Amino acid sequence: MISLARKNLFAEKTRLLISVGGVAFSVLLILVLLSLYQGWQTLIASYVNGVKADVWVMQEGTVDMFHSVTLIPITFRENLKEMDGVGEVDRLLMRRVSIELGGKDVDLQLIGYDTVSGRGGPSRVVAGSDSPSRGEIILDRVFTNSNYLKLNDEIVVSGRNFKIVGISEGGNFIVTQTGFIPIEDAEELLEMQIFANYFLVSVKEGFGAEGVIQTIEANSDLDARGRAEFLEDNQGLVTETFLPIIEVLVLIGFAVGVAIVGLTVYTATIEKSREYGILKAIGAGNTYLYQTIFEQSLISSLLGFAVGVALTYAVDSAAGALVPEFVTVIRPVDIALVLGVAVLMSIFASFIPIKRIAGLDPLVVFKS
């Protein structure tokens, strides 16, 4: 079976290359989309995971950091400190602003935090200072790369000059990136002297986060969420917005692979109809012939899968270098998933040629 399948498949190398190329393109499309999706999920998670807070406190009804505006009077900070289980309480200011760079408007997620405690600041600083002073700012690496900025450059935010003293990672929110400034500067820029957007709460030893959350919500009109819950809420931006699009494109990629492999194997089957008829005439069963066709489809799909995986790593690396916002994470589980998709391609692609063989009359091979 295997020798016959390989003989038929490799008899026409150009056709085999087309088949392998079609599967490789499908695998490339699917894996790039999955890696991009995982990369975006990781991006959204990076900042929240990096904030050393057990509980996030926000205005009631807040959905996430991107779709909601949360304003809390600063006086609630003292109320929180008096509640059982509540340790440190830090104030966080956050607003998306537009600044002009290179003659164009660029969005920036401005975050004002307490530089003494450091809670709410950048997840990790890869260059420069990790604690800005007044008039200084730390920008996400993707933002600086995209806008050709470097350490010690200055940008203007709401009419004020800020010197770039640090470059961070973990603050890329896909549609915008983060800029971190002292909370005192944020108060003036955003006119938020008597408000907070969030309070970051640490839980005292001996208390659990869930118990503190219940205490806060029972004694105030605020929402309180643990890190894991708040992280899930924010990742919903990617899941709800991009996942349906990715699913459609994955289906398109799958259909392309099935169509190309199916047409290739079907064409090879038509050309070898006489040989298949002879095999049936001398006693070869349909099962043997079906296995031969499936083997051809499987070899094409697996070769295309291998080429597609290699191309995915190359494309992800090149795209990430050219477009800093293009952040991908290739997981072994996704590669295994796409391998399963490649096998499914071979199964579906076998249907039409198998139907042709099933209806083949072996007597036709004896006609002149």
C-alpha positions in Angstrom: 0.0 0.0 0.0 2.7 2.5 1.0 4.9 1.8 -2.0 2.0 2.3 -4.4 0.8 5.4 -2.6 4.3 6.9 -2.8 4.8 5.9 -6.4 1.5 7.7 -7.4 2.3 10.7 -5.3 5.9 11.3 -6.3 5.3 10.4 -10.0 4.4 14.1 -10.7 6.6 16.2 -8.4 5.2 19.5 -9.6 1.7 18.5 -8.5 3.1 17.2 -5.2 4.8 20.6 -4.6 1.5 22.4 -5.2 -0.3 20.1 -2.8 2.4 20.5 -0.1 2.5 24.2 -0.7 -1.3 24.5 -0.3 -1.2 22.6 3.0 1.8 24.6 4.2 -0.1 27.9 3.5 -3.1 26.6 5.4 -0.9 25.6 8.4 0.9 28.9 8.2 -2.3 30.8 8.3 -3.8 28.8 11.1 -0.7 28.8 13.3 0.1 32.5 12.8 -3.5 33.3 13.9 -3.3 31.0 16.9 0.1 32.3 17.9 -1.1 35.9 17.5 -4.2 35.2 19.6 -2.0 33.7 22.4 0.4 36.6 22.1 -2.4 39.1 22.6 -3.7 37.1 25.5 -0.3 37.2 27.1 0.1 40.9 26.5 -3.2 41.7 28.3 -2.1 39.4 31.1 1.4 40.8 31.6 0.5 44.1 33.2 -2.2 42.8 35.6 0.0 39.8 36.6 2.9 42.2 37.2 0.9 44.4 39.6 1.6 43.3 43.2 -2.0 43.6 44.4 -4.2 40.9 45.8 -7.4 42.8 45.1 -8.4 45.5 42.6 -11.1 47.9 43.8 -13.1 49.9 41.3 -16.4 51.7 40.7 -19.4 49.5 40.7 -20.3 48.2 37.2 -16.7 48.5 35.8 -16.1 45.8 33.1 -12.4 46.1 32.4 -9.6 48.7 31.9 -10.6 49.3 28.3 -14.4 49.6 28.1 -15.2 51.4 31.4 -14.5 54.6 33.2 -14.1 54.1 37.0 -14.0 57.1 39.3 -13.7 56.7 43.1 -13.4 59.6 45.6 -9.9 59.5 47.3 -11.6 59.5 50.7 -12.5 55.8 50.2 -8.8 54.9 50.6 -9.1 55.5 54.4 -12.3 53.6 54.6 -10.6 50.6 52.9 -7.7 50.7 55.3 -10.1 50.3 58.2 -11.7 47.1 56.9 -10.7 43.7 58.2 -7.9 42.0 56.3 -6.9 45.0 54.2 -3.2 45.8 54.3 -1.7 48.4 52.0 -3.9 50.4 49.7 -2.4 52.2 46.7 -4.1 54.6 44.4 -3.9 54.2 40.6 -4.7 56.7 37.9 -5.2 55.5 34.4 -6.5 57.2 31.3 -6.0 56.9 27.5 -4.6 60.1 26.1 -3.6 61.2 22.6 -0.2 62.8 21.9 1.4 64.1 18.8 4.5 62.4 17.5 6.0 62.9 14.1 3.0 64.9 12.9 0.5 62.2 13.8 -1.7 61.6 16.8 -0.8 58.5 18.8 -2.7 56.9 21.7 -1.0 56.2 25.0 -2.4 54.5 28.1 -1.1 56.9 30.8 -0.7 55.4 34.2 0.0 57.4 37.3 1.3 55.3 40.3 3.0 55.7 43.6 6.7 55.5 42.8 7.6 54.9 46.4 5.7 51.6 46.8 6.1 50.9 43.1 2.7 49.1 43.0 1.0 49.6 39.7 4.2 50.5 37.9 5.8 48.8 34.9 6.0 45.0 35.0 9.7 45.1 34.1 12.1 47.7 32.9 14.5 46.6 30.2 16.5 49.9 29.9 17.0 53.0 32.0 15.4 53.8 35.4 12.6 51.8 37.0 11.3 54.7 39.0 10.5 58.0 37.2 10.8 61.3 39.0 8.5 64.4 38.4 8.6 65.3 34.7 9.8 61.8 33.7 8.1 58.9 32.0 8.7 55.2 31.4 7.3 54.0 28.0 6.6 50.5 26.7 9.2 49.1 24.3 6.7 48.6 21.6 5.6 52.3 21.8 9.2 53.5 21.6 10.1 51.2 18.7 7.0 52.1 16.8 7.6 55.8 17.2 11.4 55.8 16.9 11.9 57.0 20.4 14.9 56.4 22.7 16.1 57.1 26.2 16.4 60.8 27.1 14.1 61.9 24.3 11.2 64.1 25.3 7.5 63.8 24.5 4.7 66.3 25.1 1.7 65.0 27.1 -1.2 67.5 27.5 1.1 70.4 27.1 3.8 69.2 29.4 7.3 67.8 28.5 8.3 64.4 29.8 11.8 63.0 29.6 11.9 59.2 28.7 14.0 57.7 31.5 13.0 54.1 31.2 11.8 51.5 28.6 9.6 48.7 29.9 7.9 45.5 28.7 4.6 44.0 29.7 2.6 47.2 29.0 1.4 46.6 25.5 -2.4 46.5 25.3 -2.4 45.8 21.5 -4.4 48.9 20.5 -2.4 51.1 22.8 0.7 51.0 25.0 1.5 52.2 28.5 3.4 55.2 29.8 4.1 55.4 33.5 4.5 58.6 35.4 4.5 59.6 39.1 1.0 59.9 40.5 1.6 63.5 41.4 2.1 64.4 37.7 -0.9 62.3 36.7 -3.1 64.2 39.2 -2.2 67.5 37.5 -2.4 66.3 33.9 -5.7 64.4 34.4 -7.1 66.8 37.0 -7.7 63.9 39.4 -6.5 65.3 42.7 -9.5 64.0 44.6 -10.2 60.8 42.7 -8.7 57.4 41.9 -9.5 55.1 39.1 -8.5 52.0 41.0 -7.3 51.1 44.5 -4.7 48.3 44.7 -5.2 46.3 47.9 -2.8 43.9 49.6 -4.3 41.3 51.9 -2.9 40.9 55.5 -1.3 37.7 56.4 -3.9 35.2 57.8 -6.7 36.6 55.6 -7.9 35.4 52.3 -8.5 37.5 49.2 -12.1 36.2 48.8 -13.0 37.2 52.4 -11.5 40.7 51.9 -13.5 41.1 48.6 -16.7 40.2 50.4 -15.9 42.6 53.2 -15.2 45.5 50.8 -18.4 44.9 48.7 -20.5 44.5 51.8 -19.3 47.8 53.3 -19.2 50.0 50.2 -20.7 50.5 46.8 -17.5 49.5 45.1 -16.6 46.4 43.1 -13.6 44.3 44.3 -12.0 41.6 42.2 -9.1 39.2 42.8 -6.2 39.2 40.4 -7.3 36.1 38.5 -10.9 37.4 38.0 -9.7 40.9 36.9 -7.2 39.3 34.6 -10.0 37.2 33.0 -12.2 40.2 32.6 -9.5 42.1 30.7 -8.6 39.2 28.5 -12.2 39.1 27.4 -11.3 42.0 25.2 -9.2 39.6 23.0 -11.6 36.7 23.4 -14.8 38.6 22.4 -13.3 40.9 19.8 -10.7 38.7 17.9 -11.6 35.1 18.6 -14.7 35.0 16.2 -12.6 36.5 13.4 -9.8 34.0 14.1 -12.2 31.1 14.0 -13.6 32.2 10.6 -10.1 32.6 9.1 -9.0 29.2 10.5 -12.0 27.6 8.8 -11.0 29.3 5.6 -7.4 28.0 5.9 -8.7 24.5 6.6 -11.0 24.6 3.5 -8.1 25.8 1.3 -5.9 22.9 2.5 -8.7 20.3 1.9 -9.5 21.7 -1.5 -5.8 21.7 -2.7 -5.0 18.2 -1.4 -8.3 16.8 -2.6 -7.8 18.2 -6.1 -4.3 16.9 -6.3 -5.1 13.4 -5.1 -8.2 13.3 -7.3 -6.3 14.3 -10.4 -3.7 11.6 -9.6 -6.5 9.1 -9.1 -8.1 9.9 -12.5 -4.7 9.5 -14.2 -4.2 6.1 -12.6 -7.8 4.9 -13.1 -6.6 2.1 -15.4 -4.1 0.9 -12.9 -6.7 0.9 -10.1 -9.1 -1.0 -12.4 -6.4 -3.7 -13.1 -5.9 -4.0 -9.3 -9.6 -4.5 -8.8 -9.8 -7.0 -11.6 -7.0 -9.2 -10.1 -8.7 -9.2 -6.7 -7.6 -6.1 -4.8 -10.4 -5.0 -2.5 -11.8 -1.5 -2.2 -10.3 -1.2 1.3 -6.8 -1.6 0.0 -7.4 1.0 -2.7 -9.0 3.4 -0.2 -6.0 3.0 2.1 -3.7 3.9 -0.9 -5.6 7.1 -1.6 -5.7 8.1 2.1 -2.0 7.4 2.3 -1.4 9.9 -0.5 -3.5 12.5 1.2 -1.8 11.9 4.5 1.7 12.2 3.1 0.8 15.5 1.3 -0.7 16.9 4.5 2.1 15.9 6.8 4.8 17.3 4.4 2.8 20.5 4.2 2.4 20.5 8.0 6.2 20.3 8.5 6.9 23.1 5.9 4.0 25.2 7.4 5.4 25.0 11.0 8.9 26.0 9.8 7.4 28.9 7.9 5.4 30.0 10.9 8.5 30.5 13.0 10.2 32.4 10.2 7.1 34.7 9.6 6.5 35.3 13.3 10.1 36.3 13.8 10.3 38.5 10.8 6.9 40.2 11.4 7.8 40.8 15.0 11.0 42.6 14.0 9.3 44.7 11.4 6.1 45.4 13.3 6.6 45.7 17.1 2.9 45.3 17.7 2.9 41.9 16.1 3.5 39.8 19.2 3.1 36.0 19.0 3.4 33.0 21.2 3.7 29.6 19.6 2.6 26.9 22.1 3.3 23.1 21.6 -0.4 22.5 22.2 -1.2 24.7 19.2 1.3 22.8 17.0 -0.3 19.5 18.1 -3.7 21.0 17.4 -2.7 22.0 13.9 -1.2 18.5 13.3 -4.6 17.1 14.1 -6.1 19.6 11.6 -3.6 18.4 8.9 -4.7 14.8 9.5 -8.3 15.9 9.2 -7.4 17.6 5.9 -6.1 14.3 4.6 -9.3 12.5 5.6 -11.7 15.0 4.0 -9.5 15.3 0.9 -9.8 11.6 0.4 -13.6 11.5 0.1 -13.9 12.5 -3.6 -11.2 10.2 -5.0 -12.5 7.3 -2.9 -15.9 7.8 -4.3 -14.4 7.7 -7.8 -12.6 4.4 -7.1 -15.7 2.9 -5.4 -17.7 3.3 -8.7 -14.9 2.1 -10.9 -15.8 -0.9 -13.1 -12.7 -3.2 -13.4 -14.0 -4.4 -16.8 -13.3 -1.1 -18.4 -9.6 -1.8 -18.3 -10.0 -4.6 -20.9 -11.8 -2.3 -23.4 -9.6 -1.1 -26.2 
